[in-house]
Amino acid sequence: MTTANPIDTEQSLVLEQLLRARHSCRAYRPEQVPRDVITRLLTIAQRSASWCNTQPWQAIITEGRATERFRTALEDHVRSTGPSNAFDYSAPESYEGIYLERRREAGWQLYGAVGIERGDRTGSARQAMENFRLFGAPHVAIITSDARQGTYGAVDAGVYIGTFLLAAQALGLGAIAQAAIAGQAPFVRDHFQIPEDRKVLVGISFGYPDTAHPANSYRTSRAAIEDVATFVDR
C-alpha cells in the first residue's frame, strides 16, 4: 500500500520561502556581483519553461563601467526628454477597480517607507527618477524577446523573468523588474545596439541589497486564493 506524499514537501517549502522573501529591491550596496555568481543565476533562469522550448528570451548584462555609462546616459536622457511610454509591447490601457487599489496600495507603501507625504509631487518625482538610476544597482539585465513570437514570446520571457528574480533571491541578491526602463525602449535599443528583430520587455536591476535602506523595509500584500481562483468540479 502506498502513502500519498505530504502536501508540504521540503521542495515546496523552500519555494514558498523564496517567494515570501523576494521583493522588489529599491536600494543596493555598491559592490559588484562576481561573474561566476551571475553565471549561476543565468544558468538557473535558463531552465524556465517556454512554448515548444523556443526560449525566445535574451539578456544583456552590464558590469562595472558599462553599468555606470548606461545609468548616466539613461538618467540624462530622461531628465532632458521626460519619462516616456515608448514601449515595444503595449502598456496597460488603464488600471481600474481592484487593480487600481492594489497599485495605489503598493505606491503608498513605498512613499511611506521613504518619507514622501501625500501630495508631495516633488518627492514622488524624485523617487520615480530612481528607476532611471537603477536604484543604485551595480548591474542591470535588459531582457528582450524575439519579435516574431509576439505575445506568447513575451509570455515565455515573462516566465524567464520570474525565474530570474527567484534565482537572484536564492543566491542572496536583490532584484527589481522595471517597466520604466522598457518605456524608454528606443533609447535602450540604441544604447545597446539591439536589432529590430528583438523587442525590449523589461530591465532588471540587481545586486546585493542594502537591507538598511527604508525603501527595502516593507512588503506588498497578496490577494486571497478565493479572489483569483475558481474551482470547477462538474
C-alpha atoms as an extended CHARMM CRD file, in Angstrom:
* protein
*
       234  EXT
         1         1  MET       CA              0.0000000000        0.0000000000        0.0000000000  PROA      1               0.0000000000
         2         2  THR       CA              1.4110000000        3.3850000000       -0.9920000000  PROA      2               0.0000000000
         3         3  THR       CA              1.1110000000        6.5330000000        1.0470000000  PROA      3               0.0000000000
         4         4  ALA       CA              0.4020000000        9.8330000000       -0.6470000000  PROA      4               0.0000000000
         5         5  ASN       CA              3.1720000000       12.3840000000       -0.4630000000  PROA      5               0.0000000000
         6         6  PRO       CA              2.5870000000       15.1090000000        2.1110000000  PROA      6               0.0000000000
         7         7  ILE       CA              1.4840000000       18.4520000000        0.7020000000  PROA      7               0.0000000000
         8         8  ASP       CA              4.3180000000       20.4080000000        2.2840000000  PROA      8               0.0000000000
         9         9  THR       CA              7.3570000000       18.6470000000        0.8640000000  PROA      9               0.0000000000
        10        10  GLU       CA             10.7800000000       20.0800000000        1.5500000000  PROA      10              0.0000000000
        11        11  GLN       CA             10.9860000000       21.4320000000       -2.0050000000  PROA      11              0.0000000000
        12        12  SER       CA              7.6160000000       23.1990000000       -1.8290000000  PROA      12              0.0000000000
        13        13  LEU       CA              8.5770000000       24.8160000000        1.4670000000  PROA      13              0.0000000000
        14        14  VAL       CA             11.8530000000       26.0920000000        0.0050000000  PROA      14              0.0000000000
        15        15  LEU       CA              9.9810000000       27.5480000000       -2.9740000000  PROA      15              0.0000000000
        16        16  GLU       CA              7.4080000000       29.2230000000       -0.7330000000  PROA      16              0.0000000000
        17        17  GLN       CA             10.1790000000       30.6120000000        1.4660000000  PROA      17              0.0000000000
        18        18  LEU       CA             11.9030000000       32.1470000000       -1.5700000000  PROA      18              0.0000000000
        19        19  LEU       CA              8.6410000000       33.6290000000       -2.8250000000  PROA      19              0.0000000000
        20        20  ARG       CA              7.8200000000       35.1280000000        0.5640000000  PROA      20              0.0000000000
        21        21  ALA       CA             11.3080000000       36.5770000000        0.9590000000  PROA      21              0.0000000000
        22        22  ARG       CA             11.5650000000       38.0030000000       -2.5610000000  PROA      22              0.0000000000
        23        23  HSD       CA             10.6200000000       41.6360000000       -3.0230000000  PROA      23              0.0000000000
        24        24  SER       CA             11.3100000000       44.4610000000       -5.4390000000  PROA      24              0.0000000000
        25        25  CYS       CA             14.6550000000       45.7350000000       -4.1970000000  PROA      25              0.0000000000
        26        26  ARG       CA             14.9770000000       49.5130000000       -4.4900000000  PROA      26              0.0000000000
        27        27  ALA       CA             18.3820000000       50.1310000000       -2.8530000000  PROA      27              0.0000000000
        28        28  TYR       CA             21.6960000000       48.3100000000       -3.3210000000  PROA      28              0.0000000000
        29        29  ARG       CA             25.1910000000       48.0760000000       -1.9530000000  PROA      29              0.0000000000
        30        30  PRO       CA             27.8310000000       49.2700000000       -4.4450000000  PROA      30              0.0000000000
        31        31  GLU       CA             29.9530000000       46.1360000000       -4.7310000000  PROA      31              0.0000000000
        32        32  GLN       CA             29.9040000000       44.1070000000       -7.9260000000  PROA      32              0.0000000000
        33        33  VAL       CA             28.4210000000       40.6280000000       -8.0420000000  PROA      33              0.0000000000
        34        34  PRO       CA             31.1570000000       38.1620000000       -9.1020000000  PROA      34              0.0000000000
        35        35  ARG       CA             30.8250000000       36.8850000000      -12.6650000000  PROA      35              0.0000000000
        36        36  ASP       CA             30.5080000000       33.2650000000      -11.5310000000  PROA      36              0.0000000000
        37        37  VAL       CA             27.5090000000       34.1800000000       -9.3380000000  PROA      37              0.0000000000
        38        38  ILE       CA             25.8310000000       35.9740000000      -12.2540000000  PROA      38              0.0000000000
        39        39  THR       CA             26.5370000000       32.9800000000      -14.4790000000  PROA      39              0.0000000000
        40        40  ARG       CA             24.9550000000       30.7040000000      -11.8740000000  PROA      40              0.0000000000
        41        41  LEU       CA             21.8860000000       32.9750000000      -11.7670000000  PROA      41              0.0000000000
        42        42  LEU       CA             21.5500000000       32.8470000000      -15.5510000000  PROA      42              0.0000000000
        43        43  THR       CA             22.0620000000       29.0800000000      -15.5970000000  PROA      43              0.0000000000
        44        44  ILE       CA             19.1720000000       28.6020000000      -13.1740000000  PROA      44              0.0000000000
        45        45  ALA       CA             16.9320000000       31.0400000000      -15.0370000000  PROA      45              0.0000000000
        46        46  GLN       CA             17.6550000000       29.2750000000      -18.3240000000  PROA      46              0.0000000000
        47        47  ARG       CA             15.6610000000       26.2690000000      -17.0670000000  PROA      47              0.0000000000
        48        48  SER       CA             12.4600000000       28.3240000000      -17.4780000000  PROA      48              0.0000000000
        49        49  ALA       CA              9.5820000000       26.7820000000      -19.4010000000  PROA      49              0.0000000000
        50        50  SER       CA              8.6740000000       28.0750000000      -22.8750000000  PROA      50              0.0000000000
        51        51  TRP       CA              6.3270000000       27.1740000000      -25.7190000000  PROA      51              0.0000000000
        52        52  CYS       CA              7.9070000000       24.2750000000      -27.6590000000  PROA      52              0.0000000000
        53        53  ASN       CA             11.1330000000       25.0310000000      -25.7720000000  PROA      53              0.0000000000
        54        54  THR       CA             11.7800000000       28.0140000000      -28.0500000000  PROA      54              0.0000000000
        55        55  GLN       CA             13.4750000000       30.0010000000      -25.2390000000  PROA      55              0.0000000000
        56        56  PRO       CA             12.8570000000       33.3360000000      -27.0020000000  PROA      56              0.0000000000
        57        57  TRP       CA             14.4940000000       35.4940000000      -24.3160000000  PROA      57              0.0000000000
        58        58  GLN       CA             17.9270000000       37.0870000000      -24.4080000000  PROA      58              0.0000000000
        59        59  ALA       CA             19.6270000000       39.0530000000      -21.6340000000  PROA      59              0.0000000000
        60        60  ILE       CA             22.1570000000       41.8640000000      -21.8990000000  PROA      60              0.0000000000
        61        61  ILE       CA             24.0380000000       42.0790000000      -18.5700000000  PROA      61              0.0000000000
        62        62  THR       CA             26.0250000000       45.1600000000      -17.5680000000  PROA      62              0.0000000000
        63        63  GLU       CA             29.0030000000       45.1710000000      -15.2290000000  PROA      63              0.0000000000
        64        64  GLY       CA             31.3210000000       47.8450000000      -13.8870000000  PROA      64              0.0000000000
        65        65  ARG       CA             31.8030000000       50.8610000000      -16.1500000000  PROA      65              0.0000000000
        66        66  ALA       CA             29.1130000000       49.6100000000      -18.5390000000  PROA      66              0.0000000000
        67        67  THR       CA             26.5070000000       49.9270000000      -15.7840000000  PROA      67              0.0000000000
        68        68  GLU       CA             27.6780000000       53.4230000000      -14.8850000000  PROA      68              0.0000000000
        69        69  ARG       CA             27.6940000000       54.5060000000      -18.5240000000  PROA      69              0.0000000000
        70        70  PHE       CA             24.1400000000       53.2550000000      -19.0180000000  PROA      70              0.0000000000
        71        71  ARG       CA             22.9100000000       54.7130000000      -15.7030000000  PROA      71              0.0000000000
        72        72  THR       CA             24.3190000000       58.1570000000      -16.5070000000  PROA      72              0.0000000000
        73        73  ALA       CA             23.0880000000       58.1560000000      -20.0970000000  PROA      73              0.0000000000
        74        74  LEU       CA             19.6030000000       56.9350000000      -19.1540000000  PROA      74              0.0000000000
        75        75  GLU       CA             19.1750000000       59.4550000000      -16.3520000000  PROA      75              0.0000000000
        76        76  ASP       CA             20.4190000000       62.3070000000      -18.5770000000  PROA      76              0.0000000000
        77        77  HSD       CA             18.0720000000       61.2010000000      -21.3640000000  PROA      77              0.0000000000
        78        78  VAL       CA             15.0030000000       61.1220000000      -19.1020000000  PROA      78              0.0000000000
        79        79  ARG       CA             15.8590000000       64.4440000000      -17.4600000000  PROA      79              0.0000000000
        80        80  SER       CA             16.1500000000       66.0880000000      -20.8800000000  PROA      80              0.0000000000
        81        81  THR       CA             13.1320000000       64.4630000000      -22.5580000000  PROA      81              0.0000000000
        82        82  GLY       CA             10.9250000000       63.4060000000      -19.6460000000  PROA      82              0.0000000000
        83        83  PRO       CA              9.6010000000       59.9010000000      -18.8490000000  PROA      83              0.0000000000
        84        84  SER       CA              8.0020000000       58.2740000000      -21.8840000000  PROA      84              0.0000000000
        85        85  ASN       CA              5.7260000000       55.3740000000      -22.7490000000  PROA      85              0.0000000000
        86        86  ALA       CA              7.7190000000       54.2750000000      -25.7900000000  PROA      86              0.0000000000
        87        87  PHE       CA              7.2360000000       50.5800000000      -25.0530000000  PROA      87              0.0000000000
        88        88  ASP       CA              7.9080000000       47.8410000000      -27.5910000000  PROA      88              0.0000000000
        89        89  TYR       CA              4.9750000000       45.9530000000      -26.0580000000  PROA      89              0.0000000000
        90        90  SER       CA              1.7070000000       47.7320000000      -25.3120000000  PROA      90              0.0000000000
        91        91  ALA       CA              1.4810000000       49.1310000000      -21.8020000000  PROA      91              0.0000000000
        92        92  PRO       CA             -1.7270000000       48.6170000000      -19.7730000000  PROA      92              0.0000000000
        93        93  GLU       CA             -4.5350000000       50.8250000000      -21.1110000000  PROA      93              0.0000000000
        94        94  SER       CA             -5.6900000000       51.6670000000      -17.5870000000  PROA      94              0.0000000000
        95        95  TYR       CA             -5.9460000000       50.3830000000      -14.0290000000  PROA      95              0.0000000000
        96        96  GLU       CA             -9.4900000000       50.0530000000      -12.7280000000  PROA      96              0.0000000000
        97        97  GLY       CA            -11.2100000000       48.6310000000       -9.6420000000  PROA      97              0.0000000000
        98        98  ILE       CA             -9.1720000000       46.2150000000       -7.5540000000  PROA      98              0.0000000000
        99        99  TYR       CA             -6.1480000000       46.5980000000       -9.8410000000  PROA      99              0.0000000000
       100       100  LEU       CA             -6.0570000000       50.3350000000       -9.2170000000  PROA      100             0.0000000000
       101       101  GLU       CA             -6.4630000000       49.7150000000       -5.4810000000  PROA      101             0.0000000000
       102       102  ARG       CA             -3.5290000000       47.2880000000       -5.4190000000  PROA      102             0.0000000000
       103       103  ARG       CA             -1.3730000000       49.6560000000       -7.4340000000  PROA      103             0.0000000000
       104       104  ARG       CA             -2.1300000000       52.5430000000       -5.1050000000  PROA      104             0.0000000000
       105       105  GLU       CA             -1.5060000000       50.4310000000       -2.0200000000  PROA      105             0.0000000000
       106       106  ALA       CA              1.9370000000       49.4310000000       -3.2760000000  PROA      106             0.0000000000
       107       107  GLY       CA              2.7650000000       53.0250000000       -4.1950000000  PROA      107             0.0000000000
       108       108  TRP       CA              1.7610000000       54.4370000000       -0.8340000000  PROA      108             0.0000000000
       109       109  GLN       CA              3.7370000000       51.7340000000        0.9400000000  PROA      109             0.0000000000
       110       110  LEU       CA              6.8580000000       52.8640000000       -0.8990000000  PROA      110             0.0000000000
       111       111  TYR       CA              6.2060000000       56.5560000000       -0.3150000000  PROA      111             0.0000000000
       112       112  GLY       CA              5.5040000000       55.9470000000        3.3660000000  PROA      112             0.0000000000
       113       113  ALA       CA              8.7120000000       53.9680000000        3.7570000000  PROA      113             0.0000000000
       114       114  VAL       CA             10.8870000000       56.7230000000        2.2700000000  PROA      114             0.0000000000
       115       115  GLY       CA              9.0430000000       59.6010000000        3.9420000000  PROA      115             0.0000000000
       116       116  ILE       CA              7.1150000000       61.0630000000        0.9990000000  PROA      116             0.0000000000
       117       117  GLU       CA              3.7980000000       62.5530000000        2.1030000000  PROA      117             0.0000000000
       118       118  ARG       CA              0.6250000000       62.5360000000        0.0250000000  PROA      118             0.0000000000
       119       119  GLY       CA              0.5820000000       65.4770000000       -2.3340000000  PROA      119             0.0000000000
       120       120  ASP       CA              4.3770000000       65.8270000000       -2.3660000000  PROA      120             0.0000000000
       121       121  ARG       CA              4.8420000000       65.7840000000       -6.1280000000  PROA      121             0.0000000000
       122       122  THR       CA              8.4660000000       66.8550000000       -5.8850000000  PROA      122             0.0000000000
       123       123  GLY       CA              9.2410000000       63.9250000000       -3.6210000000  PROA      123             0.0000000000
       124       124  SER       CA              7.3300000000       61.4310000000       -5.7540000000  PROA      124             0.0000000000
       125       125  ALA       CA              9.0620000000       62.6940000000       -8.9190000000  PROA      125             0.0000000000
       126       126  ARG       CA             12.4320000000       62.3500000000       -7.2050000000  PROA      126             0.0000000000
       127       127  GLN       CA             11.6250000000       58.7740000000       -6.2150000000  PROA      127             0.0000000000
       128       128  ALA       CA             10.4160000000       57.9990000000       -9.7420000000  PROA      128             0.0000000000
       129       129  MET       CA             13.7970000000       59.1110000000      -11.1050000000  PROA      129             0.0000000000
       130       130  GLU       CA             15.4270000000       56.3760000000       -9.0190000000  PROA      130             0.0000000000
       131       131  ASN       CA             14.1160000000       53.9670000000      -11.6640000000  PROA      131             0.0000000000
       132       132  PHE       CA             16.4860000000       55.5510000000      -14.1620000000  PROA      132             0.0000000000
       133       133  ARG       CA             19.3770000000       55.4850000000      -11.7150000000  PROA      133             0.0000000000
       134       134  LEU       CA             18.7260000000       51.7320000000      -11.4530000000  PROA      134             0.0000000000
       135       135  PHE       CA             18.1620000000       52.3140000000       -7.7110000000  PROA      135             0.0000000000
       136       136  GLY       CA             21.9450000000       52.3420000000       -7.3680000000  PROA      136             0.0000000000
       137       137  ALA       CA             22.3030000000       48.7220000000       -8.5120000000  PROA      137             0.0000000000
       138       138  PRO       CA             25.7140000000       47.6320000000       -9.8460000000  PROA      138             0.0000000000
       139       139  HSD       CA             24.1380000000       45.5930000000      -12.6520000000  PROA      139             0.0000000000
       140       140  VAL       CA             21.1650000000       45.6600000000      -14.9820000000  PROA      140             0.0000000000
       141       141  ALA       CA             19.8040000000       42.9120000000      -17.2220000000  PROA      141             0.0000000000
       142       142  ILE       CA             17.9550000000       44.0900000000      -20.3350000000  PROA      142             0.0000000000
       143       143  ILE       CA             15.5260000000       41.3130000000      -21.2750000000  PROA      143             0.0000000000
       144       144  THR       CA             14.3730000000       41.0700000000      -24.8770000000  PROA      144             0.0000000000
       145       145  SER       CA             12.1810000000       38.6270000000      -26.7630000000  PROA      145             0.0000000000
       146       146  ASP       CA             12.0560000000       37.5300000000      -30.3850000000  PROA      146             0.0000000000
       147       147  ALA       CA              9.7000000000       39.9960000000      -32.0870000000  PROA      147             0.0000000000
       148       148  ARG       CA              8.2590000000       37.3460000000      -34.4140000000  PROA      148             0.0000000000
       149       149  GLN       CA              6.9210000000       35.2970000000      -31.4930000000  PROA      149             0.0000000000
       150       150  GLY       CA              4.6020000000       38.1190000000      -30.4310000000  PROA      150             0.0000000000
       151       151  THR       CA              2.5320000000       37.8610000000      -27.2740000000  PROA      151             0.0000000000
       152       152  TYR       CA              3.4730000000       34.2990000000      -26.4350000000  PROA      152             0.0000000000
       153       153  GLY       CA              7.1600000000       35.0420000000      -26.8310000000  PROA      153             0.0000000000
       154       154  ALA       CA              6.6250000000       37.8250000000      -24.2990000000  PROA      154             0.0000000000
       155       155  VAL       CA              4.7690000000       35.3810000000      -22.0210000000  PROA      155             0.0000000000
       156       156  ASP       CA              7.6940000000       32.9460000000      -22.2320000000  PROA      156             0.0000000000
       157       157  ALA       CA             10.1480000000       35.7470000000      -21.4870000000  PROA      157             0.0000000000
       158       158  GLY       CA              7.9460000000       36.7100000000      -18.5290000000  PROA      158             0.0000000000
       159       159  VAL       CA              8.3450000000       33.2000000000      -17.1290000000  PROA      159             0.0000000000
       160       160  TYR       CA             12.1110000000       33.6690000000      -17.5200000000  PROA      160             0.0000000000
       161       161  ILE       CA             11.9350000000       36.9810000000      -15.6530000000  PROA      161             0.0000000000
       162       162  GLY       CA             10.0730000000       35.3430000000      -12.7620000000  PROA      162             0.0000000000
       163       163  THR       CA             12.6580000000       32.5790000000      -12.5510000000  PROA      163             0.0000000000
       164       164  PHE       CA             15.4740000000       35.1410000000      -12.7530000000  PROA      164             0.0000000000
       165       165  LEU       CA             14.0290000000       37.0070000000       -9.7580000000  PROA      165             0.0000000000
       166       166  LEU       CA             13.7080000000       33.8100000000       -7.7090000000  PROA      166             0.0000000000
       167       167  ALA       CA             17.2120000000       32.6960000000       -8.6510000000  PROA      167             0.0000000000
       168       168  ALA       CA             18.5550000000       36.0670000000       -7.5280000000  PROA      168             0.0000000000
       169       169  GLN       CA             16.7930000000       35.6570000000       -4.1810000000  PROA      169             0.0000000000
       170       170  ALA       CA             18.1910000000       32.1340000000       -3.7860000000  PROA      170             0.0000000000
       171       171  LEU       CA             21.7150000000       33.4860000000       -4.3890000000  PROA      171             0.0000000000
       172       172  GLY       CA             21.3990000000       36.2440000000       -1.7940000000  PROA      172             0.0000000000
       173       173  LEU       CA             20.8400000000       39.0150000000       -4.3280000000  PROA      173             0.0000000000
       174       174  GLY       CA             18.2050000000       41.6980000000       -4.6320000000  PROA      174             0.0000000000
       175       175  ALA       CA             16.4760000000       42.4500000000       -7.9300000000  PROA      175             0.0000000000
       176       176  ILE       CA             13.6530000000       44.5030000000       -9.3910000000  PROA      176             0.0000000000
       177       177  ALA       CA             11.9260000000       44.1480000000      -12.7530000000  PROA      177             0.0000000000
       178       178  GLN       CA             11.4350000000       47.6460000000      -14.1810000000  PROA      178             0.0000000000
       179       179  ALA       CA              8.8460000000       48.5030000000      -16.8130000000  PROA      179             0.0000000000
       180       180  ALA       CA             10.1050000000       52.1000000000      -16.5240000000  PROA      180             0.0000000000
       181       181  ILE       CA             13.2360000000       51.0830000000      -18.4160000000  PROA      181             0.0000000000
       182       182  ALA       CA             11.1680000000       49.3490000000      -21.1000000000  PROA      182             0.0000000000
       183       183  GLY       CA              9.2390000000       52.6100000000      -21.5030000000  PROA      183             0.0000000000
       184       184  GLN       CA             12.4840000000       54.0570000000      -22.8780000000  PROA      184             0.0000000000
       185       185  ALA       CA             12.7930000000       51.2780000000      -25.4700000000  PROA      185             0.0000000000
       186       186  PRO       CA             14.1270000000       53.4120000000      -28.3860000000  PROA      186             0.0000000000
       187       187  PHE       CA             16.8900000000       54.7960000000      -26.1630000000  PROA      187             0.0000000000
       188       188  VAL       CA             17.7050000000       51.3530000000      -24.7320000000  PROA      188             0.0000000000
       189       189  ARG       CA             17.7430000000       49.8370000000      -28.2120000000  PROA      189             0.0000000000
       190       190  ASP       CA             20.1390000000       52.4960000000      -29.4770000000  PROA      190             0.0000000000
       191       191  HSD       CA             22.4000000000       52.3360000000      -26.4270000000  PROA      191             0.0000000000
       192       192  PHE       CA             22.8900000000       48.5740000000      -26.6090000000  PROA      192             0.0000000000
       193       193  GLN       CA             22.5400000000       48.3100000000      -30.3990000000  PROA      193             0.0000000000
       194       194  ILE       CA             19.6450000000       45.8650000000      -30.0810000000  PROA      194             0.0000000000
       195       195  PRO       CA             18.4750000000       44.6660000000      -33.5190000000  PROA      195             0.0000000000
       196       196  GLU       CA             14.9460000000       45.2880000000      -34.7550000000  PROA      196             0.0000000000
       197       197  ASP       CA             14.0130000000       41.5930000000      -34.5380000000  PROA      197             0.0000000000
       198       198  ARG       CA             14.2510000000       41.8410000000      -30.7300000000  PROA      198             0.0000000000
       199       199  LYS       CA             11.6860000000       43.6240000000      -28.5210000000  PROA      199             0.0000000000
       200       200  VAL       CA             12.6500000000       45.1750000000      -25.1800000000  PROA      200             0.0000000000
       201       201  LEU       CA             10.4450000000       43.6610000000      -22.4940000000  PROA      201             0.0000000000
       202       202  VAL       CA             11.8990000000       44.8640000000      -19.2000000000  PROA      202             0.0000000000
       203       203  GLY       CA             15.0660000000       45.8540000000      -17.3840000000  PROA      203             0.0000000000
       204       204  ILE       CA             16.0820000000       44.0480000000      -14.1870000000  PROA      204             0.0000000000
       205       205  SER       CA             18.3730000000       45.9680000000      -11.8370000000  PROA      205             0.0000000000
       206       206  PHE       CA             20.1780000000       43.6250000000       -9.4490000000  PROA      206             0.0000000000
       207       207  GLY       CA             22.9950000000       43.3240000000       -6.9270000000  PROA      207             0.0000000000
       208       208  TYR       CA             23.4900000000       42.9060000000       -3.2050000000  PROA      208             0.0000000000
       209       209  PRO       CA             20.5680000000       44.5470000000       -1.3710000000  PROA      209             0.0000000000
       210       210  ASP       CA             21.0090000000       47.4170000000        1.0560000000  PROA      210             0.0000000000
       211       211  THR       CA             18.8580000000       45.8960000000        3.7880000000  PROA      211             0.0000000000
       212       212  ALA       CA             19.1170000000       49.0110000000        5.9840000000  PROA      212             0.0000000000
       213       213  HSD       CA             17.5670000000       51.3080000000        3.3900000000  PROA      213             0.0000000000
       214       214  PRO       CA             13.9370000000       52.2640000000        4.1630000000  PROA      214             0.0000000000
       215       215  ALA       CA             12.8820000000       51.5370000000        0.5580000000  PROA      215             0.0000000000
       216       216  ASN       CA             13.5070000000       47.8600000000        1.3360000000  PROA      216             0.0000000000
       217       217  SER       CA             11.6450000000       47.8620000000        4.6430000000  PROA      217             0.0000000000
       218       218  TYR       CA              8.1170000000       46.9200000000        3.5110000000  PROA      218             0.0000000000
       219       219  ARG       CA              6.4210000000       44.0350000000        1.7210000000  PROA      219             0.0000000000
       220       220  THR       CA              3.3850000000       44.1410000000       -0.5570000000  PROA      220             0.0000000000
       221       221  SER       CA              0.2870000000       42.0480000000        0.1060000000  PROA      221             0.0000000000
       222       222  ARG       CA             -1.1480000000       39.2170000000       -1.9930000000  PROA      222             0.0000000000
       223       223  ALA       CA             -4.7660000000       38.5380000000       -2.8910000000  PROA      223             0.0000000000
       224       224  ALA       CA             -6.6360000000       35.6770000000       -1.2340000000  PROA      224             0.0000000000
       225       225  ILE       CA             -6.9670000000       32.4910000000       -3.2750000000  PROA      225             0.0000000000
       226       226  GLU       CA            -10.7450000000       32.8640000000       -3.4990000000  PROA      226             0.0000000000
       227       227  ASP       CA            -10.2220000000       36.2540000000       -5.1730000000  PROA      227             0.0000000000
       228       228  VAL       CA             -8.1010000000       34.8680000000       -8.0120000000  PROA      228             0.0000000000
       229       229  ALA       CA             -9.0710000000       31.2010000000       -8.4880000000  PROA      229             0.0000000000
       230       230  THR       CA            -12.3250000000       29.4680000000       -9.4210000000  PROA      230             0.0000000000
       231       231  PHE       CA            -12.7760000000       25.7290000000       -8.8960000000  PROA      231             0.0000000000
       232       232  VAL       CA            -14.9740000000       23.8610000000      -11.3900000000  PROA      232             0.0000000000
       233       233  ASP       CA            -15.9500000000       20.3320000000      -10.3010000000  PROA      233             0.0000000000
       234       234  ARG       CA            -18.8870000000       19.4430000000      -12.5680000000  PROA      234             0.0000000000
